[in-house]
Amino acid sequence: MVSSYSTELMHQITGLLLQPVIWGLLFLLALAVWEVGLALGECGGGLRRLERSGNLNAAQHQGMCRIDRADFITRIAPMLGLMGTLIPLGPGLSALGDGELSILTTAMTVAFDTTVIGLLTGIIGFVLGRLRRRWYDQLIARMEPAQPQVEITP
């Protein structure tokens, strides 16, 4: 059987994680909104300017960085949302056993809110990632034929 001390320590560590998880979720949501703005700029002319510059390496680098950021949001936000769901449920269920329904209600509200924010942020990241992959693949395909072909002679 697990000792009481180790169980209490585990509960304390888990309880300390809730605030960082919520702040992380809010940060990722703000980053996703920022990325939507960047994507609108890309769609509204940023990609055309990049194509006119003719710098294939810059296009590849920018595309890779922006797609990686969208993928990061897509993967991390739902994980944080799940953590934010599970962390308050322990104390909430414990409060239910003690008949404290107001504590359970608060815990359930936090749990559902973090789930929704995590999923919403992940959806935004997923859509941005898919759009950007398509946009940058098309951009690079248009730019590659314009690059001078270097002929290697023996």
Backbone bond lengths (Angstrom), bond angles and torsions (degrees), N, CA, C in turn:
res aa  C-N    CA-C-N  psi(-1)  N-CA   C-N-CA  omega(-1)  CA-C   N-CA-C  phi
1 M - - - 1.443 - - 1.529 108.93 -
2 V 1.306 117.49 148.13 1.447 123.61 -178.60 1.519 108.77 -77.98
3 S 1.346 115.66 137.86 1.461 118.84 -178.05 1.521 111.09 -70.14
4 S 1.315 114.83 155.03 1.459 121.23 179.88 1.527 110.99 -63.62
5 Y 1.348 116.24 -37.59 1.464 120.92 -179.71 1.529 111.32 -62.69
6 S 1.319 118.00 -45.72 1.462 120.74 -178.35 1.527 111.05 -68.37
7 T 1.311 116.84 -35.97 1.460 120.28 177.40 1.516 110.81 -66.08
8 E 1.328 116.87 -44.22 1.469 120.89 178.84 1.534 110.42 -64.15
9 L 1.310 117.40 -40.80 1.474 121.62 178.36 1.529 110.10 -62.05
10 M 1.325 116.52 -42.91 1.458 120.82 178.77 1.531 111.04 -63.04
11 H 1.326 117.49 -41.37 1.469 120.90 177.83 1.527 111.42 -64.22
12 Q 1.328 116.93 -39.17 1.461 120.29 179.96 1.526 110.84 -66.95
13 I 1.319 117.37 -43.57 1.476 121.10 178.78 1.520 109.78 -62.26
14 T 1.314 116.79 -45.59 1.459 121.14 179.48 1.514 111.03 -61.33
15 G 1.323 116.97 -42.51 1.459 120.67 178.43 1.516 112.63 -62.17
16 L 1.321 116.92 -34.81 1.462 120.83 178.84 1.530 112.46 -69.56
17 L 1.306 116.73 -19.56 1.472 120.75 -177.59 1.525 113.63 -79.12
18 L 1.318 118.92 -19.53 1.458 120.18 -172.81 1.526 112.65 -61.49
19 Q 1.305 118.49 -48.58 1.467 119.96 -178.93 1.531 112.17 -62.46
20 P 1.346 119.84 -47.36 1.476 118.39 176.28 1.528 113.07 -59.93
21 V 1.317 117.25 -35.28 1.468 120.46 178.25 1.532 109.83 -64.71
22 I 1.317 116.78 -45.30 1.467 119.85 179.39 1.529 110.38 -63.33
23 W 1.330 117.79 -44.88 1.474 120.78 178.23 1.531 110.84 -63.12
24 G 1.327 116.91 -39.35 1.463 120.00 177.31 1.521 111.67 -62.74
25 L 1.317 116.22 -41.80 1.469 120.37 177.79 1.525 111.40 -62.90
26 L 1.331 116.26 -44.52 1.463 119.36 179.55 1.525 111.29 -65.30
27 F 1.327 116.99 -37.06 1.462 120.48 175.87 1.527 110.79 -63.12
28 L 1.324 117.15 -46.38 1.460 120.33 -179.72 1.519 111.86 -65.26
29 L 1.332 117.66 -35.49 1.458 120.50 175.80 1.531 110.07 -63.91
30 A 1.333 117.17 -45.12 1.464 120.51 177.64 1.529 110.57 -62.76
31 L 1.333 117.44 -40.21 1.464 120.97 177.80 1.527 110.64 -63.95
32 A 1.325 117.40 -39.37 1.467 120.61 178.73 1.526 110.88 -64.74
33 V 1.328 116.83 -40.59 1.469 119.77 177.41 1.528 109.90 -64.66
34 W 1.325 117.19 -41.30 1.470 121.99 176.10 1.529 109.98 -59.50
35 E 1.313 116.46 -44.43 1.465 121.26 -179.43 1.531 111.61 -65.26
36 V 1.314 117.88 -33.36 1.465 120.58 175.02 1.530 108.84 -62.19
37 G 1.327 117.02 -43.50 1.466 120.64 176.76 1.518 112.02 -60.84
38 L 1.330 117.06 -43.53 1.465 120.08 176.89 1.528 111.34 -62.47
39 A 1.315 116.32 -40.25 1.464 119.92 -179.95 1.527 111.02 -65.31
40 L 1.326 117.07 -37.66 1.464 119.55 176.04 1.529 110.19 -63.76
41 G 1.325 116.81 -38.39 1.461 120.32 176.07 1.522 112.39 -65.94
42 E 1.325 116.56 -39.13 1.462 120.27 177.06 1.519 110.20 -62.42
43 C 1.322 114.99 -46.40 1.457 120.77 -178.56 1.523 111.25 -67.43
44 G 1.337 116.13 -34.03 1.460 120.93 -176.24 1.509 115.11 -82.85
45 G 1.291 118.87 6.33 1.448 119.46 175.92 1.516 115.01 145.06
46 G 1.307 117.45 -16.07 1.460 120.30 -179.18 1.520 113.41 -61.27
47 L 1.316 116.78 -40.64 1.465 120.03 179.26 1.532 111.22 -70.02
48 R 1.332 117.02 -35.27 1.474 119.46 177.59 1.524 110.48 -65.42
49 R 1.330 116.93 -41.43 1.472 119.95 177.90 1.520 110.59 -63.77
50 L 1.311 116.00 -39.93 1.463 120.16 178.54 1.525 110.45 -64.80
51 E 1.317 116.90 -38.97 1.468 120.83 177.80 1.523 110.82 -65.86
52 R 1.340 116.82 -42.84 1.471 120.34 179.61 1.522 112.07 -64.49
53 S 1.328 117.07 -28.83 1.466 119.41 178.85 1.527 110.41 -66.30
54 G 1.330 116.76 -26.93 1.457 121.06 178.04 1.517 114.00 76.19
55 N 1.297 118.20 7.34 1.462 121.88 -177.34 1.533 109.46 -90.05
56 L 1.311 115.48 94.00 1.456 121.64 -177.64 1.523 111.48 -63.47
57 N 1.335 116.70 -40.44 1.467 119.61 -179.91 1.524 111.27 -62.44
58 A 1.320 117.13 -41.11 1.467 120.62 178.38 1.519 110.49 -64.54
59 A 1.321 117.13 -39.61 1.464 120.80 178.97 1.531 110.53 -64.97
60 Q 1.320 116.73 -43.42 1.455 120.36 179.60 1.528 110.88 -65.21
61 H 1.321 116.33 -42.80 1.463 120.42 -179.08 1.533 111.00 -65.80
62 Q 1.322 116.50 -47.35 1.471 120.13 179.63 1.519 110.86 -61.76
63 G 1.324 116.69 -44.73 1.465 120.31 179.12 1.514 111.87 -60.82
64 M 1.328 116.64 -44.69 1.457 120.70 -179.41 1.529 110.77 -62.81
65 C 1.329 117.23 -44.23 1.472 120.53 -179.42 1.523 111.54 -63.47
66 R 1.316 116.64 -45.00 1.468 119.32 -176.81 1.521 112.26 -72.14
67 I 1.310 117.40 -35.82 1.468 120.09 176.37 1.525 109.74 -68.12
68 D 1.340 117.33 -40.51 1.463 120.45 178.13 1.524 111.59 -61.30
69 R 1.333 117.09 -40.26 1.473 120.13 178.53 1.525 110.84 -64.30
70 A 1.330 116.55 -42.67 1.467 119.70 178.16 1.525 110.51 -63.88
71 D 1.329 117.51 -40.26 1.463 120.72 177.97 1.528 111.32 -64.94
72 F 1.322 116.90 -37.83 1.463 121.57 177.52 1.529 109.92 -60.76
73 I 1.324 116.29 -47.48 1.469 120.86 178.69 1.528 110.14 -60.88
74 T 1.331 116.17 -43.28 1.460 121.82 -177.90 1.521 111.94 -60.21
75 R 1.315 116.35 -38.56 1.463 119.41 -175.65 1.529 113.02 -85.57
76 I 1.323 117.48 -41.81 1.462 120.59 -171.15 1.531 112.50 -79.56
77 A 1.331 118.48 -40.02 1.472 120.71 -174.82 1.535 112.65 -58.74
78 P 1.337 120.05 -47.25 1.469 117.86 178.32 1.530 112.92 -64.81
79 M 1.340 117.32 -31.98 1.467 119.22 177.15 1.522 111.06 -65.17
80 L 1.341 115.66 -44.57 1.464 118.92 177.17 1.533 110.72 -64.90
81 G 1.324 116.61 -37.19 1.457 120.08 176.69 1.521 112.00 -60.67
82 L 1.322 116.19 -40.49 1.468 119.93 177.97 1.521 110.98 -67.53
83 M 1.337 116.25 -41.66 1.470 118.60 176.19 1.524 110.51 -60.60
84 G 1.337 116.07 -43.05 1.460 120.19 179.08 1.516 112.41 -66.38
85 T 1.315 117.03 -20.14 1.466 121.02 175.90 1.522 110.42 -79.57
86 L 1.315 115.93 -45.31 1.463 120.04 -172.75 1.528 113.60 -78.46
87 I 1.335 117.39 -35.59 1.465 119.97 -175.00 1.530 112.42 -58.57
88 P 1.335 120.06 -49.76 1.472 117.74 -178.09 1.528 114.20 -76.36
89 L 1.316 117.99 -12.77 1.466 118.61 -178.30 1.523 112.94 -68.66
90 G 1.342 117.50 -32.28 1.470 120.15 178.85 1.519 111.29 -60.27
91 P 1.338 117.56 -57.89 1.470 118.20 177.46 1.530 112.50 -63.14
92 G 1.327 118.01 -32.58 1.459 120.29 179.14 1.510 112.18 -64.61
93 L 1.334 116.33 -43.93 1.469 119.55 178.51 1.524 111.20 -68.78
94 S 1.322 115.98 -35.07 1.467 119.69 175.96 1.528 110.14 -63.36
95 A 1.327 116.75 -41.05 1.461 120.76 178.45 1.527 111.17 -65.74
96 L 1.326 116.27 -34.31 1.463 119.60 177.21 1.526 110.39 -61.46
97 G 1.330 115.03 -40.67 1.465 119.21 178.08 1.517 112.27 -62.98
98 D 1.330 116.42 -28.10 1.468 120.89 178.81 1.531 111.88 -91.32
99 G 1.322 117.57 0.06 1.453 121.36 179.33 1.522 114.64 81.31
100 E 1.335 117.38 14.05 1.475 121.98 -178.94 1.529 108.72 -93.65
101 L 1.319 116.05 85.33 1.459 120.55 -175.61 1.525 113.07 -69.92
102 S 1.332 118.00 -28.16 1.468 119.57 -179.52 1.528 110.69 -66.74
103 I 1.315 117.92 -36.66 1.468 120.94 177.79 1.527 109.40 -68.20
104 L 1.320 117.06 -41.67 1.467 120.68 176.92 1.521 110.60 -61.61
105 T 1.330 117.20 -42.07 1.461 121.03 -179.81 1.524 110.94 -61.76
106 T 1.322 116.88 -44.71 1.465 120.92 178.03 1.524 110.76 -62.36
107 A 1.326 116.82 -44.48 1.467 120.98 -179.94 1.526 111.23 -62.02
108 M 1.314 116.95 -41.74 1.462 120.65 179.96 1.527 110.93 -66.97
109 T 1.321 116.55 -38.25 1.467 119.93 178.52 1.522 110.83 -63.17
110 V 1.325 116.44 -46.32 1.470 120.26 177.50 1.524 109.92 -61.59
111 A 1.310 116.86 -42.66 1.471 120.89 -179.27 1.528 111.34 -60.43
112 F 1.320 117.43 -47.52 1.465 119.73 -179.16 1.525 111.76 -69.67
113 D 1.334 116.83 -39.09 1.470 119.77 179.25 1.526 111.83 -61.26
114 T 1.329 116.92 -45.34 1.461 119.17 -179.32 1.528 111.53 -67.81
115 T 1.319 116.70 -33.80 1.467 119.54 176.52 1.526 110.57 -62.75
116 V 1.313 116.07 -48.38 1.464 120.42 -177.62 1.534 110.96 -64.28
117 I 1.334 117.32 -45.35 1.471 120.77 -179.93 1.531 109.93 -63.22
118 G 1.312 117.54 -42.53 1.460 120.68 179.18 1.517 112.43 -62.68
119 L 1.329 116.76 -43.69 1.466 119.88 179.76 1.528 111.79 -69.59
120 L 1.333 116.85 -42.07 1.460 120.26 178.54 1.533 111.01 -60.35
121 T 1.313 116.22 -45.12 1.462 120.67 179.99 1.527 110.43 -65.16
122 G 1.318 116.90 -40.83 1.464 120.32 177.31 1.521 112.10 -63.34
123 I 1.316 117.76 -38.46 1.473 121.75 177.96 1.526 110.12 -63.93
124 I 1.334 116.10 -45.03 1.466 119.60 178.69 1.525 110.25 -59.66
125 G 1.326 116.48 -45.64 1.466 120.40 178.32 1.514 112.46 -61.85
126 F 1.324 116.95 -40.93 1.465 120.94 -179.97 1.525 111.39 -63.58
127 V 1.332 116.44 -47.38 1.466 120.51 -179.66 1.534 109.97 -62.80
128 L 1.317 117.12 -44.43 1.465 120.37 178.71 1.525 111.23 -60.92
129 G 1.322 115.96 -43.14 1.462 119.61 179.63 1.521 112.36 -61.59
130 R 1.330 116.63 -43.99 1.475 120.07 179.79 1.523 111.51 -65.36
131 L 1.350 115.95 -44.83 1.470 119.32 178.83 1.525 111.01 -61.67
132 R 1.307 116.08 -46.76 1.469 119.38 -178.08 1.516 112.26 -64.74
133 R 1.303 117.66 -38.54 1.474 119.23 176.47 1.525 110.09 -57.55
134 R 1.318 115.53 -46.90 1.465 119.80 -179.73 1.522 110.17 -63.74
135 W 1.334 117.61 -48.68 1.466 121.54 -177.74 1.521 111.79 -60.02
136 Y 1.324 117.09 -47.70 1.464 119.88 -176.41 1.524 111.67 -74.27
137 D 1.323 119.12 -33.51 1.471 120.25 174.28 1.535 110.16 -61.77
138 Q 1.324 116.47 -44.13 1.466 119.90 178.55 1.522 111.20 -65.81
139 L 1.318 117.25 -41.83 1.457 121.65 179.29 1.522 110.85 -61.66
140 I 1.305 117.08 -47.38 1.466 121.06 -178.50 1.521 110.04 -66.97
141 A 1.321 117.97 -37.86 1.464 120.59 177.23 1.527 110.83 -62.76
142 R 1.335 117.34 -38.31 1.468 120.15 177.73 1.521 111.45 -71.17
143 M 1.308 117.71 -32.99 1.463 121.20 -176.19 1.523 113.10 -81.67
144 E 1.326 118.13 -30.59 1.468 120.44 -175.42 1.518 113.82 -60.33
145 P 1.335 120.49 -44.35 1.456 118.40 178.67 1.533 112.56 -63.06
146 A 1.309 118.42 -23.80 1.455 121.59 -179.11 1.516 112.19 -77.23
147 Q 1.324 117.34 -13.03 1.453 119.63 -179.48 1.538 109.18 -76.37
148 P 1.331 116.39 140.01 1.470 118.78 179.31 1.524 110.39 -65.56
149 Q 1.316 115.04 138.36 1.439 121.20 179.19 1.520 109.34 -85.88
150 V 1.308 116.95 125.17 1.452 121.44 178.97 1.519 107.91 -94.71
151 E 1.319 115.27 124.51 1.456 120.48 -178.61 1.501 108.96 -97.67
152 I 1.306 115.66 129.03 1.470 120.34 179.95 1.524 107.88 -97.83
153 T 1.308 115.10 121.89 1.473 119.75 179.23 1.512 108.45 -110.24
154 P 1.349 116.53 143.10 1.465 120.19 -178.29 1.513 112.00 -75.78
